[in-house]
Structure formats: structure tokens, C-alpha cells
């Protein structure tokens, strides 16, 4: 997780670091906005780089402010570390800017893909983003990339049948040969067979044996036992000897989900056990299927995890409180929404607010239409109030090339509003 020291969530800079929509609302008037945007691209303020998204958010801000790309280009030229992560976000932003018509982004991205220190990362970004569809980037790129690289360098960069290498292979015999050689070498060892379809046909006794034996099949066996309603899952959950080095037992949450309300009595005892793993299992169960009597437990869990900055864990009680409609949780959920540095978690906090305080959630929904996370934007599209500003933003989202994941949700909401009885009299929320 990121070790960045984040600014206050009440400040513009802190909101920008977190990828919040409210920063977009103030981007044109905030002092030092351009420098703050550059800093977020170059420093990469994502808390979890595997799931938190910023590329389209930051590319949109650069496009909106019409910012020059010199600081980003300079970052690419001067960074000489072995790890490619510090240039990944900058390259992703450039790829998206290229796709919305910034010729300067095309020049920087293409040049780095040919001669940059982490040229293979640039190619990966070009393949993943769709920028390879642009002739200004694609034409002649394969020739330029391989001209000054030997087979060993190319082999280190190629990850099998992935873009843009598969397209390169169609016109570059060297690339085709290297891909074929890599495939042959990787298939020489025994392949791990996916036994999940077979596990459904194994009897319970043998499934229990698979759990005891360990290995990658353990989680599937546990989930299957839960699907069958076998209460031995509870005993496995309580066995510390089955847990991994992180103290977790993969497969148990899924098994408990299948057991549903049958897991409640045992789960409630786990919450007071003092065993952190069992507490987490128990809180998941009561969040999913508990009743209003479990609200104090969930509220305490939300407070504890937010204070500790355990943002992934905080998603569980947030959704549970929302499902139960616990109004007293609204202020805690709002603080979590504003403060989290894990932008992906905002979807859960939004869901919680919608269940606990629908009226208070309206302002959050309007902000969410500009969020960095497509899942938050989609949820905001579904539930946003009918106002002129919301309709305008929805129309933008239906055609925003930087938000393809949100097009459908925005279109659907506009269709619903078009047939709504109140559609001709949209409310204003100021």
C-alpha cells in the first residue's frame, strides 16, 4: 500500500490525491491546481495501485485545464530506477490523452515506447489502453521498437499472447519466433489443472480431505462444503492451523456466504472471541445476513477500521449498515467517504450512505458522477437525483471517451428520467 502522506481530506490537494469528484468541481479556481495535478501523475497517489484508478480522472483534468505535458515528459526522461511502477501512471495518462486528440501526448508516449528506459511498460500501456488503434502511434512502431533490441531484451518484455506483441507478430518474424519459443518453454512443465468443475462431484468426506491436505484446492473445497450447507465449515474457520501466513483462510468467506443465516449463531460468538481472524469472519456474516440487533457491532467495526485506516475491512460494515438502514451510522459513513485514501472503497461507503441516509447521500451522488472510480460513477448514475446539473453530467458521460465503462449506466439513467413523471420539473440542489 502507498506510503504517501496525504493532505487533509478537507483541502483541495487532499481531495485531488484521493481522486474525489469535489476536486473536479473546484479545479478551475483552486490555487496551484496545475502543479497539484502534475504531482498526482508523477508521484502516483493511489493507495492500492492494483485496483485504485486515476488514469482517466487525471487525463480528464489535464485536458480540461489544457495543461502542457512538459513536467510529465521530464519525469519520464529523468527517472532511471529499475522498477517501472513510478512511470506507469504517467504512461497511462499519456495514452488516454493521445486517444482524446492530444498530439503532444502521442509524441511523448511513442518516443518513450521506442527509446525510454521502461519501453516495455509503455508498450504494455499502449496495448491495454487501446492507443494501438491510433495510426499516429501504431504505424511503424514495431520496426522502431525492435530495431535496437536483441532477442533476449525482447523475450524479457514479451508476456506471451498479449498486445501489442500479438499484433507485432503478424508482421515481425522475430517476434513470432520469440513468442513461439516462450510458449514452448512455458508449456514444458506440468500444467496446473483447474479441478473446480470436478470438485462439485466429490463427496463431502473427500472434500474434507482436500481441506486437510492444503494446496490451491483447499479454498474450492471449503466453498463447496459451504454451498452444500455442511457445518464443518465452522470448525475449519476456527482452526488456526489451516490459516495462511497472513492469518487468513481463503474460501471461508465464500463458504459462510453460502451458509447464510445458518452461520449467524456461530458468527456472533466469533465477534467476541478476541481472535482477529474469527472477528473478521463474524463481522462479514452479520454484515450480510444479520439483523438490526447487530448494528452496534457493525458500527463499532466501521469506527475501528476507519480510525486504523483499514479501508478494505471498512467496506464490510459499511455495506452491512446500509443494508440494515442504520441512520446513526450516516456521519461515520460520510467521514469514511471523505477520508478514505483507498478510492475503490468509496463505492461501499456510498452504498452504506444510500441505505442509512438517502437524503444526505444526494450530495455525495452528485460528487460521485465525477469520481475517479468507474464503479462509483456507475452507482452515482443509478441513484443520482433528477436535477438539471445531473442530466447535463449524464449526457457528458454517455459520450466521454475517458469513461467507456460508464456509458451504459449514464444512458440507462437518462432513459429512466425521460419517462419519469417528474422529468419535466427537475429539482435544483444547490
N, C-alpha and C positions, 0 to 999 in steps of 0.2 A: 504494500500500500504506500501511497505517496507520503513523503516526509516533509512536504512543503508546509510552511507556517502560513495559514490562511488568514486574510484580513477579516475584520468583523463582518458578520452577515448583514449588518445594517448599513454598511458602506457600499458605494458603487463598485469599488475594486473587489471587495469580498463577494458581492453578488456575481460579478463577471467571472471570478475564479471558479465559482460554483456552477456556472452555466445557467443562471436563472433568467427567466423572461423579463423580470423587472429591470435588469441591466440593459436589455434591448430597448425598453421604453425610454431610458434616460441617456442612451448612448450619444445622441446628438448634442446634448447640453452639458454632459459631465466633464469637468476639467480633467485634462490628462487622459481622455478616453483612448486616443490613438496609441499612446505608449502602453496603456494597460492591456489593450488588445494584443499588441506585439508581444508583450511579456507572457500572456497566456498561451500564445502559439509557441514561443521559443522555450519557455520554462516547462510547459505542459502541466497544467494544474489538475489534471484528472487524479482522483483518489485511487481509482482502480482502472488501470489502462486496458484491462481485458474487456471491460463491459461499459464503462462510462464513455459517453460520446461527446465530442467537441468539434469535430471537423466541419460539419455543415453550419453549426452555430457560429464559429469564428469566421468561416469563409463568408457567411452572410453579413457579418458586421464589417468585415473588410470591404465587401462590395458596397454596402450601404454608405460607408464613410468615404469610399473611393480612395483607400489608403494605398500609398506606394509600397512595393514589396522589397525595397532595398534592405530593411532590417532583417527580414526573413532570409533573403539571399545571403546576406553577410553571415548569419548564423550557420547556414549550410556550408559556406566556404571555410569558416574558421573552426568548426567542430571537427576534431580529429581523434575522438575516442574510439575504442574498439566496439562498444555497444551501440547498436543502431537506434535504440529506443529514443534517445534525445532528439533525433531528427524526424522520427516517424510522423508526429502530428503536423509538423511544418510541411512535409511532403503531401500528406493527406489534404491539408487545406489548399495547397497549390493545385492539386489535381481537381478539386471541386471548382476552384476559381477558373481553371482552364476550361471546364465544362460550361461555365456561365459567361464565357466570352472575354476573359482577360488574357490578351496576347502576351503580356509580360509574365504571367504565371506559366504559360506554355513554354516560354523561352527558358525560364529558370528550372522548371521541372525536367524538361527534355535534356537540358545541358547537364543537370546533375545525374540523370539516369545514364548518361554516356561517360562522364568523367568524374563524378562525385565519389567521395570516399566510401559511401554506403550506397553505391549504384544499384545493388540488388534489391535493397529496400525500396528505392524509387520505382524499380520495375514492378515489384510486388504491389505497390500502391497504384500504379498505372493499371495493372490487371484487375485489382479488386474494385477500383472506383468506377471503371467504365471509361476512363480517359483514353484507353487504347482505341476507342471508336473514333477519336478525332484524328483526321488525316494529318493535321499540323503536328501532332505528336507521333503518330504511328509511321508515316511514310519514311522509309529508310532507317527506322530506329534499330531494327535487328542488325543491319550491316554495321552501323556505327557502334553498337554495343559490343559486338563480338570481335571487331577489328583488332583491338589491342589487348585481348584476353586469351589466355591459353585454355586448354581443355580442363585443367584442374580448377582454375578460377570459375569457369562456367559450371562445372559439376557441383562445386560448393554452393553455388547460388540457386541451382535448379532443385525444386521440390517435386519432381515427378510431373504428372499431367496437370499443371496449374498454369493460369495465364500470367504473363503473356507468352510463356515458353511454348505452350502447345501451338499457339498461332505462329510463333517464330519457327517452330519445327517444320511447318508446311513449306517454308521457302529456304530453310537453312539446314543442309545435310548434317553439319557438325552438331547442331542442337538435337536433331532427330536421333543421331547415333548416341549422344550422351544420355538422352532420356531413356533409350532402349537399354543401354548398359546399366543405368541406375535401377531400372525396373528388374533386370535380371539379377543383379546383386542383392536387391532387397527381397526378392522372392525365393532366394536360395534356402533361407532358413524356414523352420516350421511356422506356418501362419496361425495366429490365434483365431480359433473358430468361434463364431458367435453362437452360443448354445441357448440363448434366451427362448427361441421357439421350442426347443426340446424340454426346457425346464418346466413348461406348463404340463408336460405329460409325465413328469416324475412324481412318484408318490411322496407323501409327507415325510416318511421315515428317511428316504434318500435325500430329500431337501434338507432335513436337519443335519444329515451327514455332510452335505456340501457347506453348510454354515460352519460346522465344526472344523472342516478341512481348511477353510480360508480361501485365499485367492480371489481373482476378479469375479468368480461366480457367486461369491457369498452374498453380495448385495442383491443379485437377481433372485437367489433362493429365499432371502428374507422377504423381499417384496411379494413373491409368490405365496409364501406362507401367510402373509397378511391378507392377500387377496382371497385366500381360502378361509379366512377367519380363524386361523389357528392361534390360540392364545399363548403358545410357547414363545411367540414374538416378545412378549413382556419379559420373559426370563432372559432372553438373549439381550434385550435392551439393558438389563440390569447387570450383565456380566462384563466387568472391566477388562477381562482377558481377551475379549473379542474386538476391542477398540483399536483404532489405528494410532499412530504416533501423536496425532493432534487430539486424541481423546474422543474421537467421533466414531460412529458405526454406520457407514453408508448402507442404505437400504432400509434402515429402521424408520426414518420419517415417512417413506413411501408405504411401508407396511402398516404403520399406525394410521395413516390416511385411509387405507382400505378398511381397517378395523372400525374406523369411525367412532360413533358413540360408545361402542363396546370398550373402547380404550379409556374412556373418561375416568372411571373409578381409580384405575391404577395410575393414570397420568396425574391425577390430583395428589396422590401420595408422593409422587416423584418431586413435585414442586417444592415440598418442604424437606426434601431428603438431604440437602447440602451437597449433593453430587451434581456438579455443574452440567455434566452431560445429560443426566436424567432431568434436571430442571429444564434444560432446553427442549428435550423431548416432550416433557409435560406441558410446557407453555405452547408448543406447536399444536398439541391436541386440543387444549382448551380454546386456543385462538380459532381453530377450525370448527369445533363442534360443541364447545362449552355454552353455558347459559349466562344470564346476567349476573348470577351469583359469582361467576369467575371474573367479573370486571375488576375488582381490586387487584387481583393477581396480575392481570394484563396491564393495568395502569402502572403498577409498580415496575413491571418488566420494561415498559416503554420508558419510564423515567430513568431506570438504571442503565439501560443500553444507550440512551441518548447522552446522558452525562458521561458515560465511558467512551463515547464515540464509536460504539459497536453498531455501525449503521446497518449492516446486513441483518444482524439479530433484531434490530429495532423494527424491521419490516413486519415481523411475525405478530407482535402485539398490536401494531398499528392497524393491520388488516382485521385482526380479531375484534378490536374495539369498534371499528367501523361496521363490521357485520352485526354487532350487538347494538349499535346506535347509542353508545355511552356519551352523552352530551358533555359530561365533565372532563372528558379527555380532549376537548377541542383545543384548549390553549396549549396543551402539551404537543399535540399533533402540529399545530401551527408553528411552534418553536422548532420542531423537528424539520418541517418543510423549509423553514428559513435557514436553519443552521447546518443541515447536512452537507458534508463535502463529498458525499457519495451520491452523485446526481441520479443514478439509476434508482436509488431508494425513494426518490420523490414520488414515484408512481404509487407506492404503498402508502405514503403519508397522505397523498391526495385521496386515495380510496378511503382511508380512515376518516378524513375530514368530510367527505361526501356522506358517509354513514352517520357520523356523530353530529355534524353541524352543517347541514346543506346550505343554509343561507350564508354563513360565513365562508363557505367554500367557493362562493361565486367569484370573489375577487381572485382567489387562487387559480380558478379555472381560466379566467381571462389572462392571467400571467402565464399559465401553462401553455397557452397557444403559441408562445414564443420561447418555450423551454428548449434546452439543448438536447433533451431526450425524446426521440420519436414516440416512445411508449407514453410519455407524459402528454405530449401533444395530441396523440390519438385519444387518450382518455378525456382530455380537455375538449376536444371536438365533440365527443359523445354527450357531454354533460353541460357545456357552456350555456349561460343564459342567452335569451334572444335579445340582443341589442344591435344597433346599427354598427358599432365598432366590431362586435363579434362576427357579424355577417361579412364585413369587409375583410377581416383577417381570414375567415374561412375561404373566401374567394381567392385570396392570395395563396393559401395553402393548396388549393386544388391544382395549381399550376406551377408551384415553386419547384424549380429543378433541383434545389438543395434539400427538398423534403419529400422524396418519392414515396417513402413509407407512410406518409400522412395523407396523400391524395384521396384515397378511398374514404377514410374517416371524415375528411372535410366535405367531400361530395355528398356522402350519406347524410350528414347533419344538415346541409343546405337543402336537400330534398325533403327532409322531415320538416324543416322550418317553412318550406314553401307550401305545405299542406296544413300547417298548424293554424288553428283558429285565431291565434294571436299574432300571426305572421305579419299582418298589415299594420300592427301597432307595436313595434319593438320597443322595449323599455330602455331607458338610459340609465346606466350605472356610472356614476362619476366618481 
